[in-house]
Amino acid sequence: MLQSLPHGVKISITRSIATAFEQYMARIQWEDHRFSFEEFMQEWKEYIQSNSSWYHKVSNDIKSSPEFHEEIASKMNEIIEKIISEEPTPEQIETVDALQKQLGTDYDYSCKMEAKFYIDFLSKQLKENAAYK
């Protein structure tokens, strides 16, 4: 069912899953023990209903189909697995290490998206610290 959708819609679905996952993980600050697939699904549903162009292009019959839901769940698992297995770039590692050294922190991170989160998070902390001095 998912495969029968237009290419642009499939790309938009993939992008919406990745974006919603990134936003959800940032909200829980990449704390694995706080991850809830049910919460993520709820956030993804809210995201697609208000921010995603593909949602309104897919018929209600397809969206209500159990087969479509199974395929979407499988696609989510595939995308999340790809995201968490993508190693940080050497530049990201260097940047996170430098920021942590400046701030005296020691966060662990294991994937490219998580490294991006810590670069943003630590850069913001560094700016806030500089503003208070």
N, CA, C and O atoms as a GROMACS GRO file, in nm:
protein
  532
    1MET      N    1   0.083  -0.119   0.000
    1MET     CA    2   0.000   0.000   0.000
    1MET      C    3   0.088   0.126   0.000
    1MET      O    4   0.065   0.219  -0.078
    2LEU      N    5   0.186   0.129   0.088
    2LEU     CA    6   0.279   0.242   0.095
    2LEU      C    7   0.354   0.256  -0.038
    2LEU      O    8   0.376   0.368  -0.086
    3GLN      N    9   0.393   0.144  -0.095
    3GLN     CA   10   0.469   0.146  -0.221
    3GLN      C   11   0.387   0.200  -0.338
    3GLN      O   12   0.444   0.246  -0.437
    4SER      N   13   0.255   0.195  -0.328
    4SER     CA   14   0.170   0.242  -0.438
    4SER      C   15   0.153   0.393  -0.438
    4SER      O   16   0.099   0.449  -0.534
    5LEU      N   17   0.199   0.459  -0.334
    5LEU     CA   18   0.186   0.605  -0.326
    5LEU      C   19   0.289   0.672  -0.419
    5LEU      O   20   0.393   0.613  -0.448
    6PRO      N   21   0.260   0.794  -0.464
    6PRO     CA   22   0.356   0.866  -0.548
    6PRO      C   23   0.490   0.885  -0.477
    6PRO      O   24   0.496   0.896  -0.354
    7HIS      N   25   0.596   0.889  -0.555
    7HIS     CA   26   0.732   0.901  -0.502
    7HIS      C   27   0.747   1.019  -0.405
    7HIS      O   28   0.806   1.005  -0.298
    8GLY      N   29   0.692   1.135  -0.444
    8GLY     CA   30   0.704   1.253  -0.359
    8GLY      C   31   0.636   1.235  -0.225
    8GLY      O   32   0.684   1.286  -0.123
    9VAL      N   33   0.525   1.164  -0.223
    9VAL     CA   34   0.454   1.137  -0.098
    9VAL      C   35   0.537   1.045  -0.009
    9VAL      O   36   0.546   1.066   0.112
   10LYS      N   37   0.596   0.943  -0.070
   10LYS     CA   38   0.680   0.850   0.008
   10LYS      C   39   0.801   0.923   0.068
   10LYS      O   40   0.838   0.898   0.183
   11ILE      N   41   0.860   1.013  -0.009
   11ILE     CA   42   0.973   1.092   0.043
   11ILE      C   43   0.926   1.181   0.158
   11ILE      O   44   0.995   1.194   0.259
   12SER      N   45   0.809   1.242   0.142
   12SER     CA   46   0.755   1.328   0.245
   12SER      C   47   0.723   1.249   0.372
   12SER      O   48   0.743   1.300   0.483
   13ILE      N   49   0.675   1.127   0.358
   13ILE     CA   50   0.648   1.042   0.475
   13ILE      C   51   0.779   1.013   0.547
   13ILE      O   52   0.788   1.025   0.669
   14THR      N   53   0.880   0.974   0.472
   14THR     CA   54   1.011   0.945   0.531
   14THR      C   55   1.066   1.068   0.604
   14THR      O   56   1.114   1.057   0.717
   15ARG      N   57   1.057   1.182   0.540
   15ARG     CA   58   1.107   1.306   0.600
   15ARG      C   59   1.029   1.340   0.728
   15ARG      O   60   1.087   1.384   0.826
   16SER      N   61   0.898   1.318   0.725
   16SER     CA   62   0.817   1.350   0.843
   16SER      C   63   0.853   1.260   0.961
   16SER      O   64   0.853   1.304   1.076
   17ILE      N   65   0.883   1.135   0.933
   17ILE     CA   66   0.924   1.044   1.040
   17ILE      C   67   1.057   1.088   1.099
   17ILE      O   68   1.071   1.096   1.221
   18ALA      N   69   1.154   1.119   1.012
   18ALA     CA   70   1.286   1.162   1.060
   18ALA      C   71   1.277   1.293   1.138
   18ALA      O   72   1.340   1.307   1.242
   19THR      N   73   1.200   1.388   1.089
   19THR     CA   74   1.186   1.518   1.156
   19THR      C   75   1.117   1.502   1.290
   19THR      O   76   1.162   1.559   1.390
   20ALA      N   77   1.009   1.426   1.293
   20ALA     CA   78   0.937   1.405   1.419
   20ALA      C   79   1.025   1.331   1.520
   20ALA      O   80   1.022   1.362   1.639
   21PHE      N   81   1.103   1.234   1.472
   21PHE     CA   82   1.194   1.162   1.561
   21PHE      C   83   1.299   1.256   1.619
   21PHE      O   84   1.328   1.252   1.739
   22GLU      N   85   1.356   1.339   1.534
   22GLU     CA   86   1.457   1.434   1.581
   22GLU      C   87   1.397   1.528   1.686
   22GLU      O   88   1.460   1.554   1.788
   23GLN      N   89   1.279   1.580   1.661
   23GLN     CA   90   1.215   1.670   1.755
   23GLN      C   91   1.180   1.600   1.887
   23GLN      O   92   1.200   1.655   1.995
   24TYR      N   93   1.129   1.478   1.876
   24TYR     CA   94   1.094   1.402   1.996
   24TYR      C   95   1.219   1.374   2.080
   24TYR      O   96   1.218   1.394   2.201
   25MET      N   97   1.324   1.327   2.016
   25MET     CA   98   1.447   1.294   2.089
   25MET      C   99   1.508   1.419   2.151
   25MET      O  100   1.563   1.412   2.261
   26ALA      N  101   1.500   1.532   2.084
   26ALA     CA  102   1.549   1.657   2.143
   26ALA      C  103   1.466   1.692   2.266
   26ALA      O  104   1.520   1.738   2.367
   27ARG      N  105   1.334   1.672   2.258
   27ARG     CA  106   1.248   1.704   2.371
   27ARG      C  107   1.282   1.619   2.493
   27ARG      O  108   1.276   1.668   2.606
   28ILE      N  109   1.318   1.494   2.471
   28ILE     CA  110   1.355   1.408   2.585
   28ILE      C  111   1.506   1.409   2.608
   28ILE      O  112   1.560   1.329   2.685
   29GLN      N  113   1.574   1.501   2.541
   29GLN     CA  114   1.719   1.522   2.552
   29GLN      C  115   1.800   1.395   2.530
   29GLN      O  116   1.901   1.371   2.596
   30TRP      N  117   1.754   1.315   2.435
   30TRP     CA  118   1.822   1.193   2.396
   30TRP      C  119   1.847   1.100   2.515
   30TRP      O  120   1.944   1.024   2.515
   31GLU      N  121   1.761   1.105   2.615
   31GLU     CA  122   1.772   1.014   2.728
   31GLU      C  123   1.694   0.887   2.693
   31GLU      O  124   1.571   0.884   2.697
   32ASP      N  125   1.768   0.783   2.658
   32ASP     CA  126   1.709   0.659   2.608
   32ASP      C  127   1.602   0.602   2.701
   32ASP      O  128   1.501   0.549   2.654
   33HIS      N  129   1.623   0.612   2.830
   33HIS     CA  130   1.527   0.555   2.924
   33HIS      C  131   1.392   0.627   2.922
   33HIS      O  132   1.292   0.573   2.970
   34ARG      N  133   1.388   0.747   2.866
   34ARG     CA  134   1.263   0.822   2.856
   34ARG      C  135   1.187   0.794   2.727
   34ARG      O  136   1.074   0.838   2.710
   35PHE      N  137   1.250   0.722   2.634
   35PHE     CA  138   1.188   0.696   2.505
   35PHE      C  139   1.064   0.609   2.520
   35PHE      O  140   1.067   0.506   2.588
   36SER      N  141   0.957   0.652   2.457
   36SER     CA  142   0.833   0.575   2.452
   36SER      C  143   0.785   0.576   2.307
   36SER      O  144   0.759   0.683   2.251
   37PHE      N  145   0.774   0.459   2.248
   37PHE     CA  146   0.728   0.453   2.110
   37PHE      C  147   0.589   0.511   2.098
   37PHE      O  148   0.557   0.575   1.998
   38GLU      N  149   0.505   0.488   2.198
   38GLU     CA  150   0.368   0.541   2.196
   38GLU      C  151   0.369   0.694   2.196
   38GLU      O  152   0.293   0.757   2.122
   39GLU      N  153   0.454   0.754   2.280
   39GLU     CA  154   0.465   0.901   2.283
   39GLU      C  155   0.517   0.953   2.149
   39GLU      O  156   0.467   1.052   2.096
   40PHE      N  157   0.618   0.885   2.096
   40PHE     CA  158   0.672   0.927   1.967
   40PHE      C  159   0.564   0.920   1.860
   40PHE      O  160   0.550   1.012   1.779
   41MET      N  161   0.487   0.812   1.859
   41MET     CA  162   0.378   0.798   1.761
   41MET      C  163   0.278   0.912   1.775
   41MET      O  164   0.231   0.966   1.674
   42GLN      N  165   0.245   0.947   1.897
   42GLN     CA  166   0.150   1.056   1.919
   42GLN      C  167   0.206   1.188   1.865
   42GLN      O  168   0.135   1.264   1.800
   43GLU      N  169   0.334   1.215   1.892
   43GLU     CA  170   0.396   1.337   1.842
   43GLU      C  171   0.403   1.337   1.690
   43GLU      O  172   0.382   1.440   1.626
   44TRP      N  173   0.432   1.220   1.633
   44TRP     CA  174   0.439   1.210   1.487
   44TRP      C  175   0.302   1.238   1.427
   44TRP      O  176   0.291   1.310   1.328
   45LYS      N  177   0.197   1.182   1.487
   45LYS     CA  178   0.061   1.207   1.437
   45LYS      C  179   0.028   1.356   1.441
   45LYS      O  180  -0.027   1.411   1.346
   46GLU      N  181   0.062   1.420   1.552
   46GLU     CA  182   0.037   1.565   1.563
   46GLU      C  183   0.118   1.641   1.459
   46GLU      O  184   0.068   1.735   1.396
   47TYR      N  185   0.242   1.601   1.440
   47TYR     CA  186   0.330   1.667   1.343
   47TYR      C  187   0.273   1.655   1.202
   47TYR      O  188   0.264   1.754   1.130
   48ILE      N  189   0.234   1.533   1.162
   48ILE     CA  190   0.187   1.515   1.024
   48ILE      C  191   0.054   1.585   0.998
   48ILE      O  192   0.028   1.630   0.887
   49GLN      N  193  -0.029   1.594   1.100
   49GLN     CA  194  -0.159   1.657   1.081
   49GLN      C  195  -0.147   1.808   1.067
   49GLN      O  196  -0.230   1.872   1.001
   50SER      N  197  -0.044   1.867   1.128
   50SER     CA  198  -0.032   2.012   1.121
   50SER      C  199   0.083   2.063   1.034
   50SER      O  200   0.081   2.179   0.992
   51ASN      N  201   0.183   1.980   1.007
   51ASN     CA  202   0.302   2.030   0.937
   51ASN      C  203   0.339   1.955   0.809
   51ASN      O  204   0.430   1.998   0.738
   52SER      N  205   0.271   1.848   0.779
   52SER     CA  206   0.315   1.764   0.669
   52SER      C  207   0.223   1.775   0.548
   52SER      O  208   0.101   1.763   0.560
   53SER      N  209   0.283   1.799   0.433
   53SER     CA  210   0.202   1.814   0.312
   53SER      C  211   0.142   1.682   0.264
   53SER      O  212   0.035   1.683   0.202
   54TRP      N  213   0.207   1.572   0.292
   54TRP     CA  214   0.159   1.443   0.240
   54TRP      C  215   0.029   1.399   0.306
   54TRP      O  216  -0.052   1.331   0.243
   55TYR      N  217   0.008   1.437   0.430
   55TYR     CA  218  -0.107   1.386   0.506
   55TYR      C  219  -0.240   1.414   0.436
   55TYR      O  220  -0.331   1.331   0.437
   56HIS      N  221  -0.251   1.529   0.377
   56HIS     CA  222  -0.376   1.568   0.312
   56HIS      C  223  -0.386   1.515   0.168
   56HIS      O  224  -0.490   1.525   0.104
   57LYS      N  225  -0.275   1.460   0.118
   57LYS     CA  226  -0.274   1.404  -0.017
   57LYS      C  227  -0.312   1.256  -0.019
   57LYS      O  228  -0.341   1.201  -0.126
   58VAL      N  229  -0.312   1.193   0.098
   58VAL     CA  230  -0.344   1.050   0.106
   58VAL      C  231  -0.489   1.036   0.150
   58VAL      O  232  -0.534   1.102   0.244
   59SER      N  233  -0.561   0.950   0.082
   59SER     CA  234  -0.704   0.933   0.112
   59SER      C  235  -0.726   0.878   0.252
   59SER      O  236  -0.641   0.810   0.309
   60ASN      N  237  -0.841   0.910   0.307
   60ASN     CA  238  -0.878   0.859   0.439
   60ASN      C  239  -0.887   0.707   0.440
   60ASN      O  240  -0.858   0.644   0.541
   61ASP      N  241  -0.928   0.649   0.328
   61ASP     CA  242  -0.935   0.502   0.319
   61ASP      C  243  -0.797   0.441   0.341
   61ASP      O  244  -0.782   0.343   0.415
   62ILE      N  245  -0.697   0.497   0.277
   62ILE     CA  246  -0.560   0.447   0.294
   62ILE      C  247  -0.513   0.472   0.437
   62ILE      O  248  -0.459   0.383   0.502
   63LYS      N  249  -0.534   0.594   0.487
   63LYS     CA  250  -0.486   0.629   0.621
   63LYS      C  251  -0.552   0.544   0.730
   63LYS      O  252  -0.493   0.524   0.836
   64SER      N  253  -0.673   0.495   0.706
   64SER     CA  254  -0.741   0.414   0.808
   64SER      C  255  -0.716   0.264   0.791
   64SER      O  256  -0.763   0.184   0.871
   65SER      N  257  -0.643   0.227   0.690
   65SER     CA  258  -0.616   0.086   0.662
   65SER      C  259  -0.514   0.028   0.761
   65SER      O  260  -0.407   0.085   0.781
   66PRO      N  261  -0.547  -0.087   0.822
   66PRO     CA  262  -0.451  -0.154   0.911
   66PRO      C  263  -0.321  -0.190   0.838
   66PRO      O  264  -0.213  -0.184   0.897
   67GLU      N  265  -0.331  -0.225   0.711
   67GLU     CA  266  -0.212  -0.257   0.632
   67GLU      C  267  -0.121  -0.135   0.621
   67GLU      O  268   0.001  -0.146   0.635
   68PHE      N  269  -0.179  -0.018   0.596
   68PHE     CA  270  -0.102   0.105   0.587
   68PHE      C  271  -0.033   0.134   0.720
   68PHE      O  272   0.084   0.173   0.722
   69HIS      N  273  -0.104   0.114   0.830
   69HIS     CA  274  -0.046   0.138   0.963
   69HIS      C  275   0.071   0.044   0.990
   69HIS      O  276   0.173   0.085   1.047
   70GLU      N  277   0.057  -0.081   0.950
   70GLU     CA  278   0.167  -0.177   0.967
   70GLU      C  279   0.288  -0.136   0.883
   70GLU      O  280   0.401  -0.143   0.930
   71GLU      N  281   0.263  -0.093   0.761
   71GLU     CA  282   0.372  -0.051   0.674
   71GLU      C  283   0.440   0.075   0.727
   71GLU      O  284   0.562   0.088   0.720
   72ILE      N  285   0.361   0.167   0.781
   72ILE     CA  286   0.418   0.289   0.840
   72ILE      C  287   0.503   0.253   0.962
   72ILE      O  288   0.612   0.307   0.979
   73ALA      N  289   0.454   0.164   1.047
   73ALA     CA  290   0.530   0.122   1.166
   73ALA      C  291   0.662   0.058   1.123
   73ALA      O  292   0.766   0.083   1.184
   74SER      N  293   0.658  -0.025   1.020
   74SER     CA  294   0.779  -0.087   0.969
   74SER      C  295   0.874   0.019   0.913
   74SER      O  296   0.995   0.012   0.936
   75LYS      N  297   0.819   0.116   0.841
   75LYS     CA  298   0.901   0.226   0.785
   75LYS      C  299   0.964   0.307   0.898
   75LYS      O  300   1.080   0.346   0.888
   76MET      N  301   0.888   0.331   1.004
   76MET     CA  302   0.942   0.404   1.119
   76MET      C  303   1.060   0.330   1.180
   76MET      O  304   1.164   0.389   1.207
   77ASN      N  305   1.042   0.200   1.201
   77ASN     CA  306   1.152   0.121   1.257
   77ASN      C  307   1.275   0.126   1.169
   77ASN      O  308   1.387   0.138   1.218
   78GLU      N  309   1.255   0.118   1.039
   78GLU     CA  310   1.365   0.123   0.943
   78GLU      C  311   1.437   0.258   0.949
   78GLU      O  312   1.560   0.263   0.952
   79ILE      N  313   1.361   0.366   0.952
   79ILE     CA  314   1.420   0.500   0.954
   79ILE      C  315   1.491   0.526   1.085
   79ILE      O  316   1.602   0.579   1.086
   80ILE      N  317   1.429   0.488   1.196
   80ILE     CA  318   1.491   0.509   1.328
   80ILE      C  319   1.620   0.429   1.337
   80ILE      O  320   1.721   0.479   1.386
   81GLU      N  321   1.617   0.305   1.290
   81GLU     CA  322   1.738   0.221   1.291
   81GLU      C  323   1.849   0.287   1.208
   81GLU      O  324   1.965   0.289   1.249
   82LYS      N  325   1.814   0.339   1.093
   82LYS     CA  326   1.912   0.406   1.008
   82LYS      C  327   1.970   0.529   1.079
   82LYS      O  328   2.091   0.552   1.077
   83ILE      N  329   1.883   0.607   1.142
   83ILE     CA  330   1.928   0.728   1.212
   83ILE      C  331   2.024   0.694   1.325
   83ILE      O  332   2.131   0.753   1.336
   84ILE      N  333   1.986   0.598   1.408
   84ILE     CA  334   2.070   0.569   1.526
   84ILE      C  335   2.196   0.492   1.491
   84ILE      O  336   2.286   0.481   1.574
   85SER      N  337   2.204   0.437   1.370
   85SER     CA  338   2.325   0.367   1.331
   85SER      C  339   2.421   0.454   1.250
   85SER      O  340   2.532   0.412   1.218
   86GLU      N  341   2.378   0.576   1.217
   86GLU     CA  342   2.464   0.666   1.139
   86GLU      C  343   2.563   0.736   1.234
   86GLU      O  344   2.524   0.818   1.317
   87GLU      N  345   2.688   0.702   1.220
   87GLU     CA  346   2.791   0.753   1.311
   87GLU      C  347   2.814   0.902   1.294
   87GLU      O  348   2.799   0.956   1.184
   88PRO      N  349   2.850   0.968   1.404
   88PRO     CA  350   2.880   1.112   1.395
   88PRO      C  351   3.000   1.134   1.303
   88PRO      O  352   3.088   1.049   1.291
   89THR      N  353   3.001   1.251   1.239
   89THR     CA  354   3.113   1.284   1.152
   89THR      C  355   3.233   1.323   1.240
   89THR      O  356   3.215   1.361   1.356
   90PRO      N  357   3.353   1.314   1.184
   90PRO     CA  358   3.470   1.359   1.261
   90PRO      C  359   3.456   1.506   1.305
   90PRO      O  360   3.500   1.543   1.415
   91GLU      N  361   3.396   1.589   1.221
   91GLU     CA  362   3.377   1.729   1.256
   91GLU      C  363   3.282   1.743   1.374
   91GLU      O  364   3.303   1.826   1.463
   92GLN      N  365   3.176   1.663   1.375
   92GLN     CA  366   3.083   1.668   1.487
   92GLN      C  367   3.150   1.623   1.616
   92GLN      O  368   3.132   1.686   1.721
   93ILE      N  369   3.227   1.517   1.609
   93ILE     CA  370   3.298   1.467   1.727
   93ILE      C  371   3.390   1.574   1.781
   93ILE      O  372   3.395   1.599   1.902
   94GLU      N  373   3.464   1.638   1.692
   94GLU     CA  374   3.557   1.743   1.731
   94GLU      C  375   3.483   1.860   1.796
   94GLU      O  376   3.527   1.914   1.898
   95THR      N  377   3.370   1.899   1.737
   95THR     CA  378   3.292   2.011   1.790
   95THR      C  379   3.233   1.978   1.926
   95THR      O  380   3.242   2.059   2.019
   96VAL      N  381   3.171   1.860   1.940
   96VAL     CA  382   3.112   1.821   2.068
   96VAL      C  383   3.221   1.813   2.175
   96VAL      O  384   3.201   1.861   2.286
   97ASP      N  385   3.334   1.753   2.141
   97ASP     CA  386   3.443   1.742   2.238
   97ASP      C  387   3.492   1.880   2.284
   97ASP      O  388   3.516   1.901   2.402
   98ALA      N  389   3.505   1.971   2.190
   98ALA     CA  390   3.551   2.107   2.225
   98ALA      C  391   3.448   2.178   2.314
   98ALA      O  392   3.485   2.241   2.413
   99LEU      N  393   3.321   2.167   2.280
   99LEU     CA  394   3.217   2.230   2.361
   99LEU      C  395   3.212   2.169   2.501
   99LEU      O  396   3.199   2.241   2.600
  100GLN      N  397   3.224   2.037   2.509
  100GLN     CA  398   3.220   1.972   2.640
  100GLN      C  399   3.341   2.012   2.724
  100GLN      O  400   3.331   2.027   2.846
  101LYS      N  401   3.452   2.029   2.660
  101LYS     CA  402   3.572   2.070   2.734
  101LYS      C  403   3.551   2.211   2.791
  101LYS      O  404   3.585   2.237   2.906
  102GLN      N  405   3.494   2.300   2.711
  102GLN     CA  406   3.469   2.437   2.757
  102GLN      C  407   3.368   2.441   2.872
  102GLN      O  408   3.380   2.523   2.963
  103LEU      N  409   3.269   2.352   2.866
  103LEU     CA  410   3.161   2.355   2.964
  103LEU      C  411   3.182   2.256   3.079
  103LEU      O  412   3.107   2.258   3.176
  104GLY      N  413   3.282   2.170   3.068
  104GLY     CA  414   3.308   2.072   3.173
  104GLY      C  415   3.199   1.965   3.180
  104GLY      O  416   3.167   1.916   3.288
  105THR      N  417   3.144   1.928   3.066
  105THR     CA  418   3.041   1.825   3.063
  105THR      C  419   3.097   1.696   3.003
  105THR      O  420   3.207   1.694   2.947
  106ASP      N  421   3.022   1.590   3.015
  106ASP     CA  422   3.067   1.462   2.962
  106ASP      C  423   2.947   1.381   2.914
  106ASP      O  424   2.917   1.274   2.969
  107TYR      N  425   2.877   1.431   2.813
  107TYR     CA  426   2.763   1.360   2.756
  107TYR      C  427   2.812   1.255   2.657
  107TYR      O  428   2.904   1.278   2.579
  108ASP      N  429   2.747   1.140   2.663
  108ASP     CA  430   2.774   1.035   2.564
  108ASP      C  431   2.677   1.052   2.448
  108ASP      O  432   2.562   1.092   2.467
  109TYR      N  433   2.724   1.024   2.330
  109TYR     CA  434   2.640   1.030   2.211
  109TYR      C  435   2.692   0.924   2.114
  109TYR      O  436   2.810   0.890   2.114
  110SER      N  437   2.602   0.874   2.032
  110SER     CA  438   2.645   0.763   1.948
  110SER      C  439   2.607   0.775   1.801
  110SER      O  440   2.651   0.694   1.719
  111CYS      N  441   2.527   0.874   1.766
  111CYS     CA  442   2.489   0.885   1.625
  111CYS      C  443   2.496   1.030   1.580
  111CYS      O  444   2.508   1.123   1.660
  112LYS      N  445   2.488   1.046   1.451
  112LYS     CA  446   2.500   1.177   1.388
  112LYS      C  447   2.393   1.275   1.438
  112LYS      O  448   2.423   1.390   1.470
  113MET      N  449   2.268   1.228   1.446
  113MET     CA  450   2.160   1.315   1.489
  113MET      C  451   2.174   1.354   1.636
  113MET      O  452   2.143   1.467   1.675
  114GLU      N  453   2.221   1.261   1.718
  114GLU     CA  454   2.242   1.291   1.859
  114GLU      C  455   2.358   1.390   1.875
  114GLU      O  456   2.352   1.479   1.959
  115ALA      N  457   2.462   1.374   1.795
  115ALA     CA  458   2.574   1.469   1.799
  115ALA      C  459   2.526   1.608   1.761
  115ALA      O  460   2.566   1.707   1.822
  116LYS      N  461   2.439   1.617   1.659
  116LYS     CA  462   2.383   1.745   1.618
  116LYS      C  463   2.305   1.808   1.734
  116LYS      O  464   2.315   1.928   1.759
  117PHE      N  465   2.227   1.725   1.805
  117PHE     CA  466   2.154   1.774   1.921
  117PHE      C  467   2.250   1.834   2.024
  117PHE      O  468   2.228   1.944   2.073
  118TYR      N  469   2.356   1.761   2.057
  118TYR     CA  470   2.450   1.810   2.159
  118TYR      C  471   2.526   1.933   2.112
  118TYR      O  472   2.560   2.018   2.194
  119ILE      N  473   2.555   1.944   1.985
  119ILE     CA  474   2.620   2.066   1.936
  119ILE      C  475   2.528   2.184   1.958
  119ILE      O  476   2.571   2.289   2.007
  120ASP      N  477   2.401   2.170   1.922
  120ASP     CA  478   2.304   2.278   1.943
  120ASP      C  479   2.284   2.307   2.092
  120ASP      O  480   2.288   2.422   2.134
  121PHE      N  481   2.264   2.202   2.170
  121PHE     CA  482   2.239   2.213   2.314
  121PHE      C  483   2.357   2.279   2.386
  121PHE      O  484   2.338   2.372   2.465
  122LEU      N  485   2.477   2.231   2.359
  122LEU     CA  486   2.595   2.284   2.427
  122LEU      C  487   2.631   2.424   2.378
  122LEU      O  488   2.678   2.507   2.457
  123SER      N  489   2.609   2.451   2.251
  123SER     CA  490   2.634   2.587   2.198
  123SER      C  491   2.541   2.687   2.266
  123SER      O  492   2.582   2.798   2.300
  124LYS      N  493   2.417   2.648   2.284
  124LYS     CA  494   2.320   2.734   2.352
  124LYS      C  495   2.362   2.757   2.497
  124LYS      O  496   2.353   2.869   2.548
  125GLN      N  497   2.407   2.651   2.564
  125GLN     CA  498   2.455   2.666   2.702
  125GLN      C  499   2.574   2.760   2.710
  125GLN      O  500   2.583   2.843   2.800
  126LEU      N  501   2.664   2.748   2.614
  126LEU     CA  502   2.783   2.832   2.611
  126LEU      C  503   2.744   2.979   2.593
  126LEU      O  504   2.800   3.066   2.660
  127LYS      N  505   2.648   3.006   2.504
  127LYS     CA  506   2.600   3.143   2.483
  127LYS      C  507   2.532   3.197   2.608
  127LYS      O  508   2.552   3.313   2.645
  128GLU      N  509   2.452   3.112   2.673
  128GLU     CA  510   2.383   3.156   2.794
  128GLU      C  511   2.484   3.186   2.905
  128GLU      O  512   2.469   3.283   2.979
  129ASN      N  513   2.586   3.103   2.916
  129ASN     CA  514   2.691   3.127   3.016
  129ASN      C  515   2.764   3.257   2.988
  129ASN      O  516   2.795   3.332   3.081
  130ALA      N  517   2.792   3.284   2.861
  130ALA     CA  518   2.861   3.409   2.823
  130ALA      C  519   2.775   3.530   2.850
  130ALA      O  520   2.827   3.636   2.884
  131ALA      N  521   2.644   3.516   2.837
  131ALA     CA  522   2.553   3.629   2.859
  131ALA      C  523   2.547   3.666   3.006
  131ALA      O  524   2.520   3.781   3.040
  132TYR      N  525   2.571   3.569   3.094
  132TYR     CA  526   2.564   3.594   3.238
  132TYR      C  527   2.695   3.649   3.294
  132TYR      O  528   2.701   3.689   3.410
  133LYS      N  529   2.799   3.650   3.214
  133LYS     CA  530   2.930   3.699   3.263
  133LYS      C  531   2.949   3.844   3.237
  133LYS      O  532   3.053   3.900   3.272
   0.00000   0.00000   0.00000
